Amino acid sequence: MRTLLCNDDGIHAPGITSLFDALAGHAGGPAIGEVMVVAPLTVQSATGHGITFREPLMTKRVDVNDRMEGVAVDGRPADCVKLAMSVLWPERFGVGTRPDLVVSGMNMGANVGINVLYSGTVAAALEAAFLGVPAVAVSLHIGAGRPRFDIAAARAREVIDLLVRGGGGGGSVLVPGSCVSINIPITELEGSMPLIRVCPMNTHGMIDSFRRNENPMGETYYWSSGTPLEFHATEVGSDVQCLFERCITVTPLKHDLTDVSALGRLRAALGT
C-alpha cells in the first residue's frame, strides 16, 4: 500500500512527523506501506481550498529528521495534492500510478463543525477525494498542556487501520472518492484508547470576535480574537459534542455542495 502524506501546518510541524512515524512503522507498529511526503513549506492554516494560479509553485526536497524526508511546496495544501498527484507521484512511482490513500495531517487543532470549510488539512483530503483517491484528514484537539502528538498519531493510525480493513467482510470503507475526517481529543497523557464515534459535523456558525485597534498612523484595524471551537449552537451527537466528550470523531465528508432538496423548488420557480 502506498500513501501520500500532506498537511497544512507545514512540513516541519510536529503533527506530520508524528503521523509519518505512525504510518511508516517508526513508532513501534508495522508500516502501512510506503509513504511519500509532499507538504507546504510554511504554515497554511485556515487557507481553505485555495490554489495557486498566478505564482510559480517552488519546491525543494527536505530532510526533516533522520526518518522523514519529503518535498516542500511553497503553496497551499490543495496545491500540494494537485502537484503530487499530477507530477511528483508519477515521477517517483511511474506514469499512470496513483496513491492508494492520501492522509492529511496531523493538524495542530481540531477541525470539527464549520471549521472543515476553512481547514487546509481537510481541503487537501477533499482535493484527493475528488481526484478519485480515498483520503483521510487527521486533526488533534489542543488543550492547555503539552500535546502528545506521538500518542495521538498512534490512535489515528488505529482508526485508519480499521477504515482500511473495513468490517463485516465488506472490505475497506475508504473507496475511491471518499473522504473521512478524524479528530483526536486532547492528548496530553498516555491512557486507554478513547471511544470512537461516527458523527455528523455541527453546522452552526462560529462566534466571531474582533479587537479594534489603531496603528501609529491612526488607521483602524481589527484582529480576530475569537476561538475556533465556540459555536452559536451545538447539535446533539455532532462532531463538536462528541469531541468535547473526549471521543475520537469520525465524519464522512463529500465535496458535492449541491443542495439536492432545493433543486425541485428552483426548477419549478424558474420554469426549467
Secondary structure as GFF3:
##gff-version 3
##sequence-region A 1 272
A	DSSP	beta_strand	2	6	.	.	.	ID=ss1
A	DSSP	alpha_helix	14	24	.	.	.	ID=ss2
A	DSSP	beta_strand	34	40	.	.	.	ID=ss3
A	DSSP	beta_strand	59	63	.	.	.	ID=ss4
A	DSSP	beta_strand	69	73	.	.	.	ID=ss5
A	DSSP	alpha_helix	77	83	.	.	.	ID=ss6
A	DSSP	pi_helix	84	88	.	.	.	ID=ss7
A	DSSP	alpha_helix	89	93	.	.	.	ID=ss8
A	DSSP	beta_strand	101	108	.	.	.	ID=ss9
A	DSSP	three_ten_helix	113	117	.	.	.	ID=ss10
A	DSSP	alpha_helix	120	130	.	.	.	ID=ss11
A	DSSP	beta_strand	135	140	.	.	.	ID=ss12
A	DSSP	alpha_helix	149	165	.	.	.	ID=ss13
A	DSSP	beta_strand	179	184	.	.	.	ID=ss14
A	DSSP	beta_strand	196	198	.	.	.	ID=ss15
A	DSSP	beta_strand	210	214	.	.	.	ID=ss16
A	DSSP	beta_strand	220	224	.	.	.	ID=ss17
A	DSSP	alpha_helix	239	244	.	.	.	ID=ss18
A	DSSP	beta_strand	248	253	.	.	.	ID=ss19
A	DSSP	alpha_helix	260	270	.	.	.	ID=ss20
###
